[in-house]
Amino acid sequence: MLAERKNIDVKVFYTWSQSEAGEKYDPGFSQKVLWDIPLLERYNYSFVNNVSPLPGSHHFKGIDNPTLISTITNWGADAVLIFGWAFKSHLAAIRFFYKKVPVFFRGDSTLLDEEKGFKQLLRQLVLRYVYSFIDKAFYAGIANEAYFKAMGLKENQLVLMPHAVDNGRFAANVENTTAASTLRQALNISADALVFLFAGKLEQKKQPDLLIKGFLALDSDNTFLIIAGSGELEKSLREKYSTYARIKFIGFKNQQEMPAVYNCCDVFVLPSKGPNETWGLAINEAMAAGKAVIASNKCGAAFDLIDSNKNGFVFNYDNLAELSKALNFFVNNRKGAIKMGNAGLEIIEQYSFKQDCIALECIVNGIELKED
């Protein structure tokens, strides 16, 4: 979208060159993933050689690009926007370009999992040092903004660039609703049933087991729970709950299939306990499909996207009773799901790629470029 709008000249330098082939193993999903939507079309980019013997984003030395700085310099960047600092070459680029060209930063860390102690104090000192090389930070939402301020960045250094998805792709249009109806039929779920949905990696931090416990406690026969995703918990969850006819495990679904999955449900639930559920983009996707949402207070998005009693509910991550109360609301108030889903559509309009483009373009075009 930035390339198509042509308000700035943009080039992306991908630092995990091993992913150029497309398919890579995702430990969260416990399988190899090849996204089925185009990610490398209609914009300028290059993959910068990553020489790490153990490449990946899971450790500091997993991104090691000796030619990154020279490649960016040779292209003639007037500003650089770096995603994430905790990689060898990203941190090196942040430090190198500081005071040469404006250095912008994008990360979505929060203080939601903060624990006081010596380690946390030491980490904060390190982070304050890292962010001292940043001119502007684009924050994703309220919790992320609070994090940047705690790490020493000033108000005039922070710019809202809301976490967003391609809202139109998930909309309740004819194609998506038809596919959703077909999916319901395949799962033997009637059109008048109430459907809750969990979509994401089946891992401890998202605690899908808590949702299942809350769902099984509901006193409603015409209510179903769809579990979309794969991961470390998939086998144990299937073994324990696949005999329940009202719980439907549908496995990993690629991007082109997800609009139908969201449109198949009435209420989306993300019960994460963390750590590091910094946002939860699935909430954006569900709201773009016009669905009511329930999320825990460990999801960064909950503080921006959910207005309790208006488009959904936020519950304390370790409180099954609160989650059950939210689930029961929709069991007893089917029209409430529709009303809340429509209210969410109004909220999610402000969380779009267009808003992100405008935020970046305004900052870049306001720069006084240095002359030779």
N, C-alpha and C positions, 0 to 999 in steps of 0.2 A: 504493500500500500504506500509506503514511503517513496518507493521508486516510481510508482504510477502517479503520485501527486506532484512529483518533480519540484517540490519546494526546497529540497536539499539534494545534493549528490551523495548517494550512500553506497558504501561497499562493506560487505560482511567478511571478516576474516575468521574462519572456523579453525579452532585450535586442536580439536580432537580429530586429526586427519584419518585415523583408522575407521571412523564412522562414515567416510565418504562412500563406501560400498553400500550404505543404507542399513543393512541388517546388523544389529548388535544384540548381545545378551543383556537383558535387563534383570538385575538381581531382584528387584521388587516384584516383577511379574513371574520370576523363576523360569524364564523362557527367552528365546531369541525373538526380537520384535523388528518387523519391517513395516513402517507406517504406510498406509495405503492412500494417502493424500499427497500431492506434490509439495515438496518443501524447498525446492531449489530452482524455481522457475521465475522468470521475469524480473530478476534483480541481479546486480553485480556481486560476485562473491569469489572467494578462493579458499582452499584448504591449505593451511600452513603445516608443514611437516612436523609431526610430533615424534620426538626421538625417545620418549620414555620407554624403558623396557617393560613397564607394566602400565600401559595407557588406560586412562579413564578418569572420571570426575570424582572418584571415591577417595583420592588421597592427593596431597599437595604436589608430589612429583609425577603425578599421572599425566599432567599437561606440561610438556617441556618442548618449547619451540624456539630453537636458537636463532631462527631467521625472522621471528615475528616482528620485532621492532624495526628492523631494516625494511621489511616488506611494507609495513604501514607507512614508514617514512618515505619510501620510494614512490608510493601512491600519491603522497602529498596531502595527507589528512590535515584539515584545519581544526579538527576536534576529534577526540576519540571517546566512544562510549564502551565501557568494559563491563561485562557481565560476570560478577563473582570475582573475589580477590584471592581466594584460598587455593590458588594454583601457582606453581613456580613462575610460569611465563606471564600470567595475568598480573601478578604483583610486580614483576620486573617492568612491565609496560606502564603500569600506573606510576611507578617511581620515575621512569625515564622521561615520560611525556609531561610530567608536572612542570609547570612554568615554561614549557615550550609551546604547547597548545592546550586549550581547555580540556581537562580530564573529567568526563562524566562517568557516573557509576550506577549500575543497576544490580540490586540484590534485594531479597525479600525477607531477610532475617527479622525475628521478633524477640521480645523479652518474655514470651508466654511460658517458656520452660526454664526461666531464670532461677537459679539456686544460689543463695549467698554463700560466700566462702572464699578462701584464698585463691583457688583455681579460677573462680569467676572474676575476681579482682585482677588477677594477672592477665586473663584473657581480655578484659576491658582495656587494660593498658596497651596491649598489643594492638587491639582494634582502633584505639584512639590514634596510635601512630600510623596505622595503615590509612585511616580516613583523613589524616592531615594532608595527604597528597591529592585529595579529591576537591574539585571546584564545585561541582553540583552532583547531588544524588537524586535520582528519580525514585520516589517511594511508591509502593504498591497500594498502601492503605494505612489506616489509623495505627495498627500495631507496628507496622514497619517504620512509620514516621517516628513513633516513640523510641524505637531502637536507634535510629540514626541520631536523634537528639541526645540520647544517653551516651552515644559514642563520640560526642563533641561537635557534631555538625550544627551549624546555626540555621535559624529560620530562613534566612535569605539564600542558603545553599540547597534548600529542599524544594523539589518540584514534584507535584502529583502526576504520576503516570500510572493510572489504575490498572491492576491486573485484569486482563480481558481475554475473551475468546472470540471466535468468529460467530457472533450471535445469530446471524442469519442462517447459518448452517444447521442450527438446532431448532429453528422456529417450527411452530405447529402448522406447517403448510400441508398441502394435499399429499405430497410425496411422503413426507415423514409420518403423517398420521395414518396413511394407508399401510405403510410398512409396520407401524406400531400395532395396528389392528391384526395384521398377519402374524406378528410375533405373539400376541396374546392368544390367538387361536392355536398356534403351534404349542403353546404352553398350557393349553386347556384352561385358560382364564377367561371368564365371561366378560362381556362388555360392561356389565353393571358392577363388577367387583371393584373393591378398593385395593390398589396396588402400591406398596412401598418399594423403594429401590435403593440398593447400595451398589455403587459402581466405583471400582478402584482396585488398588493392589490389596490382596488378601494377606495383610501383615499385621503384626502386633500393634503397631502405633495407630492403626485405623480401627482397631477393636470391633470387627464385624460380629464377633461372638456376643458382645453386649447388645447389639441391635437384635440379634436372633433371640436372645433371652427375653428381651422386651416384647418382641413380636409374638412369641409363643404364649406369653401371658395374656394376650388380648382375647377377649370373649367375643369372637366374631368369626363365623364360618366362611363368609364371603370376602375374606381379606387374604391377600397374598404378599409374599416377600420375594423379590427377585434379587439374586446375588450375581452381579456381573463383574468378572475379574478373575485373576489367578494370582498365585504367590505361595509363600511358605505355609500358609494356613489352609490352603485349598483342600488338600487330602484329608486332614483331620476334620474339617468342617463338613465335608461331604460324607465322611464315614459316620459322623455323629448325627447329621440332620437330613440326609437325603431321603430318609424314609417318611419325612413329613410332606404330605402332598401339597401343602400350601407354601412350601419353600422351594423356589426354583433356582437351581444353580445353572447358569448359562455359560460359564467360562469366560475366557478372554475375548473381548470384542474389539476389532480394529476401528479406526476413526470413522470410516464410512458407515459402519453399523451403529455407531453410538447415537445418532439422532433418533433412530427408531426406538432404541432402548429407553432413552429419556421420555419420549412421547408415549411410551407404553405404560408409564407409571402415573400415579396421582400425586405422590409425595416422595421427594428424595431425602435420604438421610445420610449424614456423614458424622459418625460417632467417635471421631478420633480422640485419642488420649495423648498423642505425641510420643516422643519429642519431634520437633521440626515439622509439624503440620503448619508451615508458615502461611499458607493461604487455603488451598483446596479449590482448584479451578473447576472441579466437578460441580461445585455449587453454582458457578457462573453458567455452566452448560445447562444444568437443570432449570435455572431461572429463565434462561433464554428460550427454553422449551415451554415456558409458562407453567412451571410446577412450583407448588409450595415446598419449602425446605425446612429440615430440622438439622441442626449442627451443634456440636459441642463447643464449649468456650475455649478449646485448645486449637480451634481452626481460625487462622488469621482473618479469613473472609467474613466470619460471623459478625465482626464488629462493624463492618462496612455494608454488607449486603443484606443482613437480616434485621428487620424491624419487627421485634417480637409482637405477636398478635396481629400483625399487618400482613406479612408475607411468609411467616413461619415462626419457628421457636428456636431459642438457644438454651441448652441445658448444661449443667455442670458435668464435665466429662466422666466423673466417677459415680454419678448419681443415677442408678437405674430407675428409681422412682420418678425422677424428673423426665427421663426419656419416655417412660411408660405413659406418663400423663400427656406428653405431647402426641404420642402415637394414638392414644385413646381419643384425643380431641377430634382427630379426623375420622375415627371409627364412628363417633357419635354425631359428626357434623360433615357429611360428605360435600355439601355445598361450600363449606369453609375452605376446602382444598382448592376448588375452582376460583373462589374469590381471592384467596391468598396468592394463587398462581398468577392471576391477572395483575395483582398489585406488584408482584415481583418483576413483571415485564416492564413496568414503568421505572423501577429502580435500575434494572440492568442496562437500560438504554444509555445510562451515563458511564457504563463500564464497557467501552468499545475500543477497537483498534483505531478508529477515527480520532477518539479523544487522545490516545497515546501518540498518534502522529502529530496532532496539533501541539501537544506539550513539548515534544522534542523539537519540532520545527521552530516554535517560538523562541526557545532557548538558543538554538543554533543560529538562527538568523539575527538574534540580538547581540551576537558576539562581535566585538571589535577585533577583526583579524590583524595579526601582527604583520608588519611589512618587513621585507628582507633588509 
